[in-house]
Each structure stands twice: as structure tokens, then as C-alpha cells.
Amino acid sequence: MTIGIHSAILNKDQKMILKDSLLSYVSDLQKKHFGAKIINKEIYHSKMNEVAEIVKILHLDDLYRYK
């Protein structure tokens, strides 16, 4: 679901905050899936795909590129 948010409204510092928040979210998902076995594989992969879509839409992967 796209709601019209574009990376142009986020500066680099804001992108870094969002990236760090997503990393925390992914870490929590991994703990729930691999560690505590609270969420199943389907839910885990669904949530990870959502994260990948957010990263792509907001061009957060640009933060990892060397220039």
C-alpha cells in the first residue's frame, strides 16, 4: 500500500533515524521468529517484505552506497 510518501520530504538525518528504527524493528522480528518462536515463517517473511518495500520506496538503500 503506497500512501504518497516520497523520500524527497526526508533529509539525510531523518532517513538515518528511519533506517535505525527499521533495523530495530527487524531485530525484534528476528528475535520473535528465530529466538522465541512467537511468530511463524509466513508472518516473518510477510513483515520482512513490507520492510523491503519501505526501504525501496523511500530509497533508504541509498544510505549504504559509496559515492
N, CA, C and O atoms as a Maestro MAE file, in Angstrom:
{
 s_m_m2io_version
 :::
 2.0.0
}

f_m_ct {
 s_m_title
 :::
 protein
 m_atom[268] {
  # First column is atom index #
  i_m_mmod_type
  r_m_x_coord
  r_m_y_coord
  r_m_z_coord
  i_m_residue_number
  s_m_chain_name
  s_m_pdb_residue_name
  s_m_pdb_atom_name
  i_m_atomic_number
  :::
  1 25 0.844 -1.176 0.000 1 A "MET " " N  " 7
  2 3 0.000 0.000 0.000 1 A "MET " " CA " 6
  3 2 0.886 1.234 0.000 1 A "MET " " C  " 6
  4 15 1.695 1.414 0.910 1 A "MET " " O  " 8
  5 25 0.747 2.064 -0.984 2 A "THR " " N  " 7
  6 3 1.503 3.295 -1.062 2 A "THR " " CA " 6
  7 2 0.597 4.457 -0.684 2 A "THR " " C  " 6
  8 15 -0.526 4.569 -1.177 2 A "THR " " O  " 8
  9 25 1.094 5.322 0.196 3 A "ILE " " N  " 7
  10 3 0.265 6.440 0.657 3 A "ILE " " CA " 6
  11 2 0.806 7.782 0.207 3 A "ILE " " C  " 6
  12 15 0.395 8.823 0.721 3 A "ILE " " O  " 8
  13 25 1.725 7.770 -0.751 4 A "GLY " " N  " 7
  14 3 2.203 9.018 -1.313 4 A "GLY " " CA " 6
  15 2 3.365 9.656 -0.583 4 A "GLY " " C  " 6
  16 15 3.633 10.839 -0.797 4 A "GLY " " O  " 8
  17 25 4.065 8.930 0.265 5 A "ILE " " N  " 7
  18 3 5.242 9.477 0.932 5 A "ILE " " CA " 6
  19 2 6.440 9.259 0.027 5 A "ILE " " C  " 6
  20 15 6.662 8.146 -0.451 5 A "ILE " " O  " 8
  21 25 7.203 10.290 -0.209 6 A "HIS " " N  " 7
  22 3 8.381 10.184 -1.058 6 A "HIS " " CA " 6
  23 2 9.610 10.612 -0.269 6 A "HIS " " C  " 6
  24 15 9.518 11.414 0.660 6 A "HIS " " O  " 8
  25 25 10.749 10.071 -0.647 7 A "SER " " N  " 7
  26 3 11.969 10.352 0.094 7 A "SER " " CA " 6
  27 2 12.366 11.821 0.035 7 A "SER " " C  " 6
  28 15 13.133 12.282 0.881 7 A "SER " " O  " 8
  29 25 11.864 12.560 -0.937 8 A "ALA " " N  " 7
  30 3 12.217 13.973 -1.058 8 A "ALA " " CA " 6
  31 2 11.803 14.763 0.185 8 A "ALA " " C  " 6
  32 15 12.378 15.816 0.460 8 A "ALA " " O  " 8
  33 25 10.831 14.279 0.929 9 A "ILE " " N  " 7
  34 3 10.407 15.012 2.126 9 A "ILE " " CA " 6
  35 2 11.284 14.679 3.328 9 A "ILE " " C  " 6
  36 15 11.142 15.290 4.387 9 A "ILE " " O  " 8
  37 25 12.189 13.714 3.172 10 A "LEU " " N  " 7
  38 3 13.076 13.342 4.267 10 A "LEU " " CA " 6
  39 2 14.505 13.746 3.939 10 A "LEU " " C  " 6
  40 15 15.020 13.427 2.868 10 A "LEU " " O  " 8
  41 25 15.137 14.448 4.865 11 A "ASN " " N  " 7
  42 3 16.549 14.762 4.649 11 A "ASN " " CA " 6
  43 2 17.389 13.572 5.113 11 A "ASN " " C  " 6
  44 15 16.842 12.591 5.618 11 A "ASN " " O  " 8
  45 25 18.703 13.648 4.947 12 A "LYS " " N  " 7
  46 3 19.561 12.509 5.260 12 A "LYS " " CA " 6
  47 2 19.485 12.112 6.729 12 A "LYS " " C  " 6
  48 15 19.448 10.921 7.039 12 A "LYS " " O  " 8
  49 25 19.462 13.082 7.638 13 A "ASP " " N  " 7
  50 3 19.368 12.766 9.069 13 A "ASP " " CA " 6
  51 2 18.059 12.053 9.394 13 A "ASP " " C  " 6
  52 15 18.041 11.114 10.191 13 A "ASP " " O  " 8
  53 25 16.972 12.494 8.782 14 A "GLN " " N  " 7
  54 3 15.679 11.852 9.007 14 A "GLN " " CA " 6
  55 2 15.684 10.425 8.451 14 A "GLN " " C  " 6
  56 15 15.125 9.515 9.063 14 A "GLN " " O  " 8
  57 25 16.312 10.236 7.299 15 A "LYS " " N  " 7
  58 3 16.436 8.897 6.729 15 A "LYS " " CA " 6
  59 2 17.236 7.989 7.660 15 A "LYS " " C  " 6
  60 15 16.905 6.814 7.816 15 A "LYS " " O  " 8
  61 25 18.278 8.524 8.272 16 A "MET " " N  " 7
  62 3 19.093 7.730 9.188 16 A "MET " " CA " 6
  63 2 18.264 7.297 10.411 16 A "MET " " C  " 6
  64 15 18.391 6.165 10.878 16 A "MET " " O  " 8
  65 25 17.426 8.193 10.918 17 A "ILE " " N  " 7
  66 3 16.547 7.854 12.049 17 A "ILE " " CA " 6
  67 2 15.581 6.750 11.644 17 A "ILE " " C  " 6
  68 15 15.372 5.791 12.387 17 A "ILE " " O  " 8
  69 25 14.999 6.892 10.470 18 A "LEU " " N  " 7
  70 3 14.066 5.882 9.979 18 A "LEU " " CA " 6
  71 2 14.775 4.549 9.760 18 A "LEU " " C  " 6
  72 15 14.239 3.496 10.109 18 A "LEU " " O  " 8
  73 25 15.966 4.587 9.190 19 A "LYS " " N  " 7
  74 3 16.752 3.367 8.963 19 A "LYS " " CA " 6
  75 2 17.046 2.673 10.289 19 A "LYS " " C  " 6
  76 15 16.889 1.458 10.402 19 A "LYS " " O  " 8
  77 25 17.472 3.439 11.293 20 A "ASP " " N  " 7
  78 3 17.762 2.865 12.602 20 A "ASP " " CA " 6
  79 2 16.506 2.256 13.229 20 A "ASP " " C  " 6
  80 15 16.574 1.210 13.875 20 A "ASP " " O  " 8
  81 25 15.371 2.911 13.037 21 A "SER " " N  " 7
  82 3 14.105 2.377 13.560 21 A "SER " " CA " 6
  83 2 13.737 1.074 12.868 21 A "SER " " C  " 6
  84 15 13.279 0.128 13.510 21 A "SER " " O  " 8
  85 25 13.940 1.029 11.553 22 A "LEU " " N  " 7
  86 3 13.651 -0.202 10.817 22 A "LEU " " CA " 6
  87 2 14.581 -1.334 11.245 22 A "LEU " " C  " 6
  88 15 14.154 -2.484 11.348 22 A "LEU " " O  " 8
  89 25 15.848 -1.013 11.493 23 A "LEU " " N  " 7
  90 3 16.781 -2.036 11.963 23 A "LEU " " CA " 6
  91 2 16.347 -2.595 13.316 23 A "LEU " " C  " 6
  92 15 16.448 -3.797 13.558 23 A "LEU " " O  " 8
  93 25 15.869 -1.731 14.182 24 A "SER " " N  " 7
  94 3 15.367 -2.169 15.478 24 A "SER " " CA " 6
  95 2 14.145 -3.067 15.307 24 A "SER " " C  " 6
  96 15 14.010 -4.082 15.989 24 A "SER " " O  " 8
  97 25 13.260 -2.685 14.393 25 A "TYR " " N  " 7
  98 3 12.057 -3.462 14.105 25 A "TYR " " CA " 6
  99 2 12.432 -4.842 13.563 25 A "TYR " " C  " 6
  100 15 11.874 -5.853 13.989 25 A "TYR " " O  " 8
  101 25 13.386 -4.879 12.615 26 A "VAL " " N  " 7
  102 3 13.837 -6.143 12.035 26 A "VAL " " CA " 6
  103 2 14.483 -7.022 13.110 26 A "VAL " " C  " 6
  104 15 14.254 -8.231 13.146 26 A "VAL " " O  " 8
  105 25 15.273 -6.424 13.969 27 A "SER " " N  " 7
  106 3 15.898 -7.171 15.059 27 A "SER " " CA " 6
  107 2 14.840 -7.803 15.960 27 A "SER " " C  " 6
  108 15 14.966 -8.958 16.366 27 A "SER " " O  " 8
  109 25 13.801 -7.035 16.266 28 A "ASP " " N  " 7
  110 3 12.708 -7.545 17.097 28 A "ASP " " CA " 6
  111 2 11.992 -8.701 16.396 28 A "ASP " " C  " 6
  112 15 11.674 -9.710 17.026 28 A "ASP " " O  " 8
  113 25 11.739 -8.553 15.093 29 A "LEU " " N  " 7
  114 3 11.106 -9.634 14.327 29 A "LEU " " CA " 6
  115 2 11.957 -10.897 14.360 29 A "LEU " " C  " 6
  116 15 11.441 -11.999 14.542 29 A "LEU " " O  " 8
  117 25 13.259 -10.730 14.184 30 A "GLN " " N  " 7
  118 3 14.151 -11.884 14.184 30 A "GLN " " CA " 6
  119 2 14.160 -12.588 15.541 30 A "GLN " " C  " 6
  120 15 14.177 -13.817 15.609 30 A "GLN " " O  " 8
  121 25 14.149 -11.814 16.603 31 A "LYS " " N  " 7
  122 3 14.094 -12.411 17.947 31 A "LYS " " CA " 6
  123 2 12.795 -13.189 18.151 31 A "LYS " " C  " 6
  124 15 12.791 -14.268 18.742 31 A "LYS " " O  " 8
  125 25 11.691 -12.623 17.651 32 A "LYS " " N  " 7
  126 3 10.397 -13.283 17.805 32 A "LYS " " CA " 6
  127 2 10.294 -14.536 16.943 32 A "LYS " " C  " 6
  128 15 9.644 -15.507 17.329 32 A "LYS " " O  " 8
  129 25 10.934 -14.513 15.781 33 A "HIS " " N  " 7
  130 3 10.845 -15.662 14.884 33 A "HIS " " CA " 6
  131 2 11.887 -16.735 15.210 33 A "HIS " " C  " 6
  132 15 11.544 -17.897 15.429 33 A "HIS " " O  " 8
  133 25 13.153 -16.338 15.239 34 A "PHE " " N  " 7
  134 3 14.228 -17.304 15.417 34 A "PHE " " CA " 6
  135 2 14.469 -17.675 16.876 34 A "PHE " " C  " 6
  136 15 14.807 -18.818 17.184 34 A "PHE " " O  " 8
  137 25 14.297 -16.718 17.759 35 A "GLY " " N  " 7
  138 3 14.595 -16.972 19.165 35 A "GLY " " CA " 6
  139 2 13.413 -17.547 19.923 35 A "GLY " " C  " 6
  140 15 13.426 -18.709 20.327 35 A "GLY " " O  " 8
  141 25 12.397 -16.730 20.110 36 A "ALA " " N  " 7
  142 3 11.264 -17.116 20.953 36 A "ALA " " CA " 6
  143 2 10.227 -17.970 20.218 36 A "ALA " " C  " 6
  144 15 9.353 -18.571 20.843 36 A "ALA " " O  " 8
  145 25 10.331 -18.016 18.895 37 A "LYS " " N  " 7
  146 3 9.380 -18.794 18.071 37 A "LYS " " CA " 6
  147 2 7.942 -18.322 18.282 37 A "LYS " " C  " 6
  148 15 7.006 -19.121 18.274 37 A "LYS " " O  " 8
  149 25 7.782 -17.007 18.470 38 A "ILE " " N  " 7
  150 3 6.453 -16.428 18.688 38 A "ILE " " CA " 6
  151 2 5.707 -16.240 17.372 38 A "ILE " " C  " 6
  152 15 4.487 -16.399 17.322 38 A "ILE " " O  " 8
  153 25 6.428 -15.904 16.312 39 A "ILE " " N  " 7
  154 3 5.780 -15.713 15.013 39 A "ILE " " CA " 6
  155 2 6.277 -16.785 14.035 39 A "ILE " " C  " 6
  156 15 7.434 -17.203 14.077 39 A "ILE " " O  " 8
  157 25 5.370 -17.212 13.160 40 A "ASN " " N  " 7
  158 3 5.728 -18.266 12.218 40 A "ASN " " CA " 6
  159 2 6.450 -17.703 10.986 40 A "ASN " " C  " 6
  160 15 6.583 -16.490 10.827 40 A "ASN " " O  " 8
  161 25 6.907 -18.602 10.132 41 A "LYS " " N  " 7
  162 3 7.703 -18.234 8.972 41 A "LYS " " CA " 6
  163 2 6.934 -17.330 8.013 41 A "LYS " " C  " 6
  164 15 7.506 -16.390 7.461 41 A "LYS " " O  " 8
  165 25 5.648 -17.601 7.808 42 A "GLU " " N  " 7
  166 3 4.848 -16.806 6.871 42 A "GLU " " CA " 6
  167 2 4.723 -15.358 7.334 42 A "GLU " " C  " 6
  168 15 4.880 -14.431 6.540 42 A "GLU " " O  " 8
  169 25 4.445 -15.169 8.609 43 A "ILE " " N  " 7
  170 3 4.325 -13.814 9.156 43 A "ILE " " CA " 6
  171 2 5.672 -13.109 9.092 43 A "ILE " " C  " 6
  172 15 5.748 -11.937 8.722 43 A "ILE " " O  " 8
  173 25 6.730 -13.821 9.452 44 A "TYR " " N  " 7
  174 3 8.073 -13.241 9.420 44 A "TYR " " CA " 6
  175 2 8.420 -12.753 8.012 44 A "TYR " " C  " 6
  176 15 8.860 -11.617 7.838 44 A "TYR " " O  " 8
  177 25 8.222 -13.605 7.014 45 A "HIS " " N  " 7
  178 3 8.554 -13.228 5.644 45 A "HIS " " CA " 6
  179 2 7.647 -12.109 5.127 45 A "HIS " " C  " 6
  180 15 8.093 -11.250 4.365 45 A "HIS " " O  " 8
  181 25 6.403 -12.116 5.530 46 A "SER " " N  " 7
  182 3 5.482 -11.047 5.136 46 A "SER " " CA " 6
  183 2 5.957 -9.696 5.687 46 A "SER " " C  " 6
  184 15 5.991 -8.699 4.966 46 A "SER " " O  " 8
  185 25 6.319 -9.679 6.957 47 A "LYS " " N  " 7
  186 3 6.800 -8.440 7.586 47 A "LYS " " CA " 6
  187 2 8.124 -7.986 6.971 47 A "LYS " " C  " 6
  188 15 8.334 -6.791 6.761 47 A "LYS " " O  " 8
  189 25 9.020 -8.940 6.680 48 A "MET " " N  " 7
  190 3 10.300 -8.580 6.064 48 A "MET " " CA " 6
  191 2 10.097 -8.020 4.656 48 A "MET " " C  " 6
  192 15 10.824 -7.119 4.239 48 A "MET " " O  " 8
  193 25 9.119 -8.545 3.927 49 A "ASN " " N  " 7
  194 3 8.804 -7.997 2.604 49 A "ASN " " CA " 6
  195 2 8.266 -6.574 2.713 49 A "ASN " " C  " 6
  196 15 8.563 -5.729 1.869 49 A "ASN " " O  " 8
  197 25 7.472 -6.308 3.755 50 A "GLU " " N  " 7
  198 3 6.980 -4.950 3.995 50 A "GLU " " CA " 6
  199 2 8.141 -3.994 4.256 50 A "GLU " " C  " 6
  200 15 8.160 -2.876 3.742 50 A "GLU " " O  " 8
  201 25 9.104 -4.435 5.053 51 A "VAL " " N  " 7
  202 3 10.286 -3.615 5.334 51 A "VAL " " CA " 6
  203 2 11.056 -3.355 4.043 51 A "VAL " " C  " 6
  204 15 11.474 -2.226 3.788 51 A "VAL " " O  " 8
  205 25 11.245 -4.385 3.231 52 A "ALA " " N  " 7
  206 3 11.966 -4.226 1.963 52 A "ALA " " CA " 6
  207 2 11.262 -3.226 1.055 52 A "ALA " " C  " 6
  208 15 11.917 -2.443 0.366 52 A "ALA " " O  " 8
  209 25 9.940 -3.248 1.051 53 A "GLU " " N  " 7
  210 3 9.178 -2.306 0.227 53 A "GLU " " CA " 6
  211 2 9.364 -0.869 0.728 53 A "GLU " " C  " 6
  212 15 9.526 0.052 -0.072 53 A "GLU " " O  " 8
  213 25 9.340 -0.682 2.031 54 A "ILE " " N  " 7
  214 3 9.556 0.648 2.605 54 A "ILE " " CA " 6
  215 2 10.939 1.169 2.233 54 A "ILE " " C  " 6
  216 15 11.090 2.322 1.828 54 A "ILE " " O  " 8
  217 25 11.952 0.305 2.376 55 A "VAL " " N  " 7
  218 3 13.325 0.693 2.046 55 A "VAL " " CA " 6
  219 2 13.422 1.100 0.577 55 A "VAL " " C  " 6
  220 15 14.083 2.082 0.238 55 A "VAL " " O  " 8
  221 25 12.766 0.344 -0.280 56 A "LYS " " N  " 7
  222 3 12.807 0.645 -1.718 56 A "LYS " " CA " 6
  223 2 12.077 1.951 -2.035 56 A "LYS " " C  " 6
  224 15 12.609 2.804 -2.746 56 A "LYS " " O  " 8
  225 25 10.874 2.105 -1.515 57 A "ILE " " N  " 7
  226 3 10.059 3.293 -1.809 57 A "ILE " " CA " 6
  227 2 10.741 4.573 -1.335 57 A "ILE " " C  " 6
  228 15 10.722 5.587 -2.034 57 A "ILE " " O  " 8
  229 25 11.344 4.524 -0.143 58 A "LEU " " N  " 7
  230 3 11.965 5.720 0.425 58 A "LEU " " CA " 6
  231 2 13.452 5.840 0.099 58 A "LEU " " C  " 6
  232 15 14.135 6.737 0.595 58 A "LEU " " O  " 8
  233 25 13.946 4.929 -0.739 59 A "HIS " " N  " 7
  234 3 15.347 4.968 -1.189 59 A "HIS " " CA " 6
  235 2 16.322 4.952 -0.012 59 A "HIS " " C  " 6
  236 15 17.348 5.632 -0.038 59 A "HIS " " O  " 8
  237 25 15.995 4.178 1.009 60 A "LEU " " N  " 7
  238 3 16.876 4.100 2.173 60 A "LEU " " CA " 6
  239 2 18.133 3.303 1.865 60 A "LEU " " C  " 6
  240 15 19.140 3.444 2.560 60 A "LEU " " O  " 8
  241 25 18.088 2.470 0.835 61 A "ASP " " N  " 7
  242 3 19.289 1.735 0.461 61 A "ASP " " CA " 6
  243 2 20.377 2.671 -0.054 61 A "ASP " " C  " 6
  244 15 21.547 2.292 -0.100 61 A "ASP " " O  " 8
  245 25 20.002 3.886 -0.441 62 A "ASP " " N  " 7
  246 3 20.985 4.906 -0.858 62 A "ASP " " CA " 6
  247 2 21.956 5.239 0.280 62 A "ASP " " C  " 6
  248 15 23.073 5.692 0.031 62 A "ASP " " O  " 8
  249 25 21.536 5.017 1.513 63 A "LEU " " N  " 7
  250 3 22.392 5.340 2.655 63 A "LEU " " CA " 6
  251 2 23.600 4.426 2.739 63 A "LEU " " C  " 6
  252 15 24.559 4.735 3.447 63 A "LEU " " O  " 8
  253 25 23.571 3.308 2.031 64 A "TYR " " N  " 7
  254 3 24.650 2.333 2.086 64 A "TYR " " CA " 6
  255 2 25.590 2.423 0.889 64 A "TYR " " C  " 6
  256 15 26.592 1.710 0.836 64 A "TYR " " O  " 8
  257 25 25.285 3.269 -0.049 65 A "ARG " " N  " 7
  258 3 26.083 3.356 -1.272 65 A "ARG " " CA " 6
  259 2 27.279 4.274 -1.074 65 A "ARG " " C  " 6
  260 15 27.198 5.317 -0.424 65 A "ARG " " O  " 8
  261 25 28.382 3.849 -1.654 66 A "TYR " " N  " 7
  262 3 29.588 4.680 -1.637 66 A "TYR " " CA " 6
  263 2 29.545 5.650 -2.799 66 A "TYR " " C  " 6
  264 15 29.169 5.287 -3.914 66 A "TYR " " O  " 8
  265 25 29.927 6.871 -2.535 67 A "LYS " " N  " 7
  266 3 29.913 7.882 -3.597 67 A "LYS " " CA " 6
  267 2 31.306 8.420 -3.806 67 A "LYS " " C  " 6
  268 15 31.512 9.285 -4.658 67 A "LYS " " O  " 8
  :::
 }
 m_bond[267] {
  # First column is bond index #
  i_m_from
  i_m_to
  i_m_order
  :::
  1 1 2 1
  2 2 3 1
  3 3 4 2
  4 3 5 1
  5 5 6 1
  6 6 7 1
  7 7 8 2
  8 7 9 1
  9 9 10 1
  10 10 11 1
  11 11 12 2
  12 11 13 1
  13 13 14 1
  14 14 15 1
  15 15 16 2
  16 15 17 1
  17 17 18 1
  18 18 19 1
  19 19 20 2
  20 19 21 1
  21 21 22 1
  22 22 23 1
  23 23 24 2
  24 23 25 1
  25 25 26 1
  26 26 27 1
  27 27 28 2
  28 27 29 1
  29 29 30 1
  30 30 31 1
  31 31 32 2
  32 31 33 1
  33 33 34 1
  34 34 35 1
  35 35 36 2
  36 35 37 1
  37 37 38 1
  38 38 39 1
  39 39 40 2
  40 39 41 1
  41 41 42 1
  42 42 43 1
  43 43 44 2
  44 43 45 1
  45 45 46 1
  46 46 47 1
  47 47 48 2
  48 47 49 1
  49 49 50 1
  50 50 51 1
  51 51 52 2
  52 51 53 1
  53 53 54 1
  54 54 55 1
  55 55 56 2
  56 55 57 1
  57 57 58 1
  58 58 59 1
  59 59 60 2
  60 59 61 1
  61 61 62 1
  62 62 63 1
  63 63 64 2
  64 63 65 1
  65 65 66 1
  66 66 67 1
  67 67 68 2
  68 67 69 1
  69 69 70 1
  70 70 71 1
  71 71 72 2
  72 71 73 1
  73 73 74 1
  74 74 75 1
  75 75 76 2
  76 75 77 1
  77 77 78 1
  78 78 79 1
  79 79 80 2
  80 79 81 1
  81 81 82 1
  82 82 83 1
  83 83 84 2
  84 83 85 1
  85 85 86 1
  86 86 87 1
  87 87 88 2
  88 87 89 1
  89 89 90 1
  90 90 91 1
  91 91 92 2
  92 91 93 1
  93 93 94 1
  94 94 95 1
  95 95 96 2
  96 95 97 1
  97 97 98 1
  98 98 99 1
  99 99 100 2
  100 99 101 1
  101 101 102 1
  102 102 103 1
  103 103 104 2
  104 103 105 1
  105 105 106 1
  106 106 107 1
  107 107 108 2
  108 107 109 1
  109 109 110 1
  110 110 111 1
  111 111 112 2
  112 111 113 1
  113 113 114 1
  114 114 115 1
  115 115 116 2
  116 115 117 1
  117 117 118 1
  118 118 119 1
  119 119 120 2
  120 119 121 1
  121 121 122 1
  122 122 123 1
  123 123 124 2
  124 123 125 1
  125 125 126 1
  126 126 127 1
  127 127 128 2
  128 127 129 1
  129 129 130 1
  130 130 131 1
  131 131 132 2
  132 131 133 1
  133 133 134 1
  134 134 135 1
  135 135 136 2
  136 135 137 1
  137 137 138 1
  138 138 139 1
  139 139 140 2
  140 139 141 1
  141 141 142 1
  142 142 143 1
  143 143 144 2
  144 143 145 1
  145 145 146 1
  146 146 147 1
  147 147 148 2
  148 147 149 1
  149 149 150 1
  150 150 151 1
  151 151 152 2
  152 151 153 1
  153 153 154 1
  154 154 155 1
  155 155 156 2
  156 155 157 1
  157 157 158 1
  158 158 159 1
  159 159 160 2
  160 159 161 1
  161 161 162 1
  162 162 163 1
  163 163 164 2
  164 163 165 1
  165 165 166 1
  166 166 167 1
  167 167 168 2
  168 167 169 1
  169 169 170 1
  170 170 171 1
  171 171 172 2
  172 171 173 1
  173 173 174 1
  174 174 175 1
  175 175 176 2
  176 175 177 1
  177 177 178 1
  178 178 179 1
  179 179 180 2
  180 179 181 1
  181 181 182 1
  182 182 183 1
  183 183 184 2
  184 183 185 1
  185 185 186 1
  186 186 187 1
  187 187 188 2
  188 187 189 1
  189 189 190 1
  190 190 191 1
  191 191 192 2
  192 191 193 1
  193 193 194 1
  194 194 195 1
  195 195 196 2
  196 195 197 1
  197 197 198 1
  198 198 199 1
  199 199 200 2
  200 199 201 1
  201 201 202 1
  202 202 203 1
  203 203 204 2
  204 203 205 1
  205 205 206 1
  206 206 207 1
  207 207 208 2
  208 207 209 1
  209 209 210 1
  210 210 211 1
  211 211 212 2
  212 211 213 1
  213 213 214 1
  214 214 215 1
  215 215 216 2
  216 215 217 1
  217 217 218 1
  218 218 219 1
  219 219 220 2
  220 219 221 1
  221 221 222 1
  222 222 223 1
  223 223 224 2
  224 223 225 1
  225 225 226 1
  226 226 227 1
  227 227 228 2
  228 227 229 1
  229 229 230 1
  230 230 231 1
  231 231 232 2
  232 231 233 1
  233 233 234 1
  234 234 235 1
  235 235 236 2
  236 235 237 1
  237 237 238 1
  238 238 239 1
  239 239 240 2
  240 239 241 1
  241 241 242 1
  242 242 243 1
  243 243 244 2
  244 243 245 1
  245 245 246 1
  246 246 247 1
  247 247 248 2
  248 247 249 1
  249 249 250 1
  250 250 251 1
  251 251 252 2
  252 251 253 1
  253 253 254 1
  254 254 255 1
  255 255 256 2
  256 255 257 1
  257 257 258 1
  258 258 259 1
  259 259 260 2
  260 259 261 1
  261 261 262 1
  262 262 263 1
  263 263 264 2
  264 263 265 1
  265 265 266 1
  266 266 267 1
  267 267 268 2
  :::
 }
}
